C-alpha cells in the first residue's frame, strides 16, 4: 500500500509541475524558475528570446532563438491582453515561460482577422520565452543590441563562406561582409562608383536555389536602374555593385543583415535569409538630376529598397 501511495504521490507531483496557470485575460502559462529571485522591475528594459509554434505540426511561425534576441521596456500599466507580457512581471532574469494561445480566442479578440490555413479554427499556438538580461536604460540596450547584430552578421558571413567554398567561387569581400564574384570583367574603366547609375539585370535566389525575383529572360522586364551610394537598395547591393563596370557579369553573396535581416520581405524572403544575386551591369551612366520638388511638397526620404527585392 505504501508503494502504491508513493507512486501516486510522484504522479501528482509531476502533474502539478506540468500544470498551467492563467493570466487575467485567460492565457495559460507556466514559469520555469532560474537561479535569480530578483523580479524584473517596472521601467526596466529586458532582453529575451521568443518563439511561436503551431501545436501538433511542429511548424515554427517565428523565432529569435539562434538569432538576434528581442528587447522591451516593462510597463506594468500597459501589459495588453492574452499575451506573454502579462507574465513578465512575475519573472526574473534566467526564467523561462511557456504559454499557449487558442486560435479561436485570438479570433474572438480581434488579434487575427479571420481563420486561414495557418490559424485554423480549433488550433493552438505554443509559445516560449527565455528572459536573458535586464538593463537600466536604453543606452545599455542599444550597446547590447549592436553587439547582438554584429554576432548575427558574423554567423551569416560564416554560413556564406561555407556556401562559397562549396561552390569553389573566387570572391572579394566588401567592407561590411558581402562577397563579390566577377565572372566577366567588362569595362572596368567605367565602374559603378558612388553617384553613378548602374543599369542592372539580376536574378535573386536563396542558398537552396529558390528564385524570389528576376528581370533576366522575363518578358516585358526592364533593366533596373540603381544610383550607387544613395541607399535606394539593400546594403549588399550598394557595396557590391561598386566592383562592377559596364558589361561586367558576376554574383553577389549577401548576408541577411546586409539585406532584409530579421524582418524578411513579405512571404518571398524569410527573416535571416542570406541572398545570392546573379548580376549583369548593362551600362554605367551619369544619372539625370532629380526633378525639383513642387512648392510645399515634402522632401523624399531614402529607403532600403526600390522595386522588386533589391
Residue pairs with C-beta under 8 A, 6 or more apart in sequence:
18 30
19 30
20 28
20 29
20 30
20 98
20 99
20 100
21 28
21 29
21 30
22 28
22 29
23 29
23 82
23 86
23 87
24 86
25 81
25 82
25 86
26 82
26 105
27 82
27 83
27 84
27 86
27 87
27 99
27 100
27 101
28 99
28 100
29 84
29 86
29 87
29 97
29 98
29 99
29 100
30 97
30 98
30 99
31 87
31 90
31 91
31 95
31 96
31 97
32 95
32 96
32 97
32 98
33 92
33 94
33 95
34 92
34 93
34 94
34 95
34 96
34 131
35 94
36 92
36 93
36 94
36 95
37 92
38 92
38 93
39 89
39 90
39 91
39 92
40 46
40 74
40 88
40 89
40 91
40 92
40 93
40 131
40 134
41 74
41 134
42 74
42 75
42 76
42 89
43 73
43 74
43 75
44 73
44 74
44 134
44 135
44 136
45 71
45 72
45 73
45 74
45 134
45 135
45 136
45 137
45 138
45 140
45 141
46 71
46 72
46 73
46 74
46 88
46 93
46 131
46 132
46 133
46 134
46 135
47 69
47 70
47 71
47 131
47 132
47 133
47 134
47 135
47 141
47 144
48 64
48 69
48 70
48 71
48 72
48 129
48 130
48 131
48 132
49 63
49 64
49 65
49 69
49 70
49 129
49 130
49 132
50 62
50 63
50 64
50 70
50 84
50 127
50 128
50 129
51 60
51 62
51 63
51 64
51 65
51 127
51 128
51 129
52 60
52 61
52 62
52 63
52 125
52 126
52 127
53 59
53 60
53 61
53 63
53 125
53 126
53 127
54 61
54 118
54 123
54 124
54 125
54 126
55 100
55 123
55 124
55 125
55 126
56 124
61 118
61 125
62 271
64 70
64 262
65 130
67 152
67 262
67 271
67 272
68 145
68 148
68 149
68 152
68 262
69 132
69 148
71 141
71 144
71 145
72 85
73 138
74 88
74 89
76 89
79 85
79 86
79 88
79 89
80 86
81 109
82 101
82 105
82 106
82 109
82 111
84 97
84 99
84 127
84 129
87 97
87 99
88 97
88 131
91 97
91 131
92 131
93 131
93 132
93 133
93 134
94 131
95 130
95 131
96 128
96 129
96 130
96 131
97 127
97 128
97 129
97 130
97 131
98 126
98 127
98 128
99 126
99 127
99 128
99 129
100 124
100 125
100 126
100 127
101 124
101 125
101 126
101 127
102 123
102 124
103 112
103 115
103 119
103 120
103 121
103 122
103 123
103 124
103 125
104 121
104 122
104 123
106 112
106 119
106 125
107 114
107 115
107 119
107 121
112 119
115 121
119 125
133 144
135 141
135 144
149 257
152 256
152 257
152 272
153 176
153 177
153 255
153 257
153 258
156 177
156 255
156 256
156 257
156 272
156 274
157 177
157 255
159 207
159 255
159 274
160 179
160 253
160 254
160 255
160 274
161 179
163 207
163 253
163 274
164 171
164 179
164 181
164 253
169 179
169 181
169 251
169 253
170 181
171 179
171 180
171 181
171 253
172 179
172 180
172 182
172 243
173 179
173 180
174 180
174 236
174 239
174 240
174 242
174 243
175 239
176 235
176 239
176 258
177 255
177 257
177 258
178 235
178 236
178 239
178 240
178 252
178 253
178 254
178 255
178 258
179 240
179 252
179 253
180 240
180 243
180 250
180 251
180 252
180 253
181 250
181 251
181 252
181 253
182 243
182 244
182 248
182 249
182 250
183 249
183 250
183 251
184 247
184 248
184 249
184 250
185 245
185 248
186 244
186 245
186 246
186 247
186 248
186 249
186 281
187 245
187 246
187 247
187 248
188 245
188 248
189 245
190 245
190 246
190 284
191 242
191 243
191 244
191 245
191 284
192 198
192 226
192 228
192 241
192 242
192 244
192 245
192 281
192 284
193 228
193 229
193 242
194 228
194 229
194 242
195 227
195 228
195 229
195 287
196 227
196 228
196 284
196 285
196 286
196 287
197 225
197 226
197 227
197 228
197 284
197 285
197 286
197 287
198 225
198 226
198 228
198 241
198 244
198 281
198 283
198 284
199 223
199 224
199 225
199 281
199 282
199 283
199 284
199 285
200 223
200 224
200 225
200 226
200 241
200 279
200 280
200 281
200 282
201 215
201 216
201 223
201 224
201 279
201 280
201 281
201 282
202 213
202 214
202 215
202 216
202 224
202 277
202 278
202 279
202 280
202 310
203 211
203 213
203 214
203 215
203 216
203 277
203 278
204 211
204 212
204 213
204 214
204 275
204 276
204 277
204 308
204 309
204 310
205 211
205 212
205 275
205 276
205 277
206 212
206 269
206 273
206 274
206 275
206 276
207 274
207 276
212 265
212 268
212 269
212 309
213 268
213 308
213 309
213 310
214 221
215 221
215 222
215 223
215 224
215 308
216 278
216 280
223 282
223 283
224 307
224 308
224 310
225 287
226 232
226 233
226 237
226 241
226 306
226 310
227 287
228 238
228 241
228 242
229 238
230 302
231 238
231 302
231 303
231 304
232 302
232 303
232 305
232 306
233 304
233 305
233 306
233 310
234 254
234 258
234 259
234 260
234 304
234 305
234 310
235 258
235 259
236 252
236 254
236 255
236 258
236 259
236 275
237 252
237 254
237 277
237 310
239 258
240 252
240 254
240 279
241 252
241 279
241 281
243 250
244 250
244 279
244 281
245 281
245 284
246 281
246 282
246 283
246 284
247 281
247 282
248 279
248 280
248 281
249 278
249 279
249 280
249 281
250 279
251 276
251 277
251 278
251 279
252 275
252 276
252 277
252 279
253 274
253 275
253 276
254 274
254 275
254 276
254 277
255 274
256 262
256 271
256 272
256 273
256 274
256 275
259 269
259 273
259 274
259 275
260 269
260 271
260 273
260 275
260 309
261 271
261 272
262 271
262 272
263 271
264 270
264 271
264 272
264 273
265 305
265 309
268 309
269 275
269 309
293 299
293 300
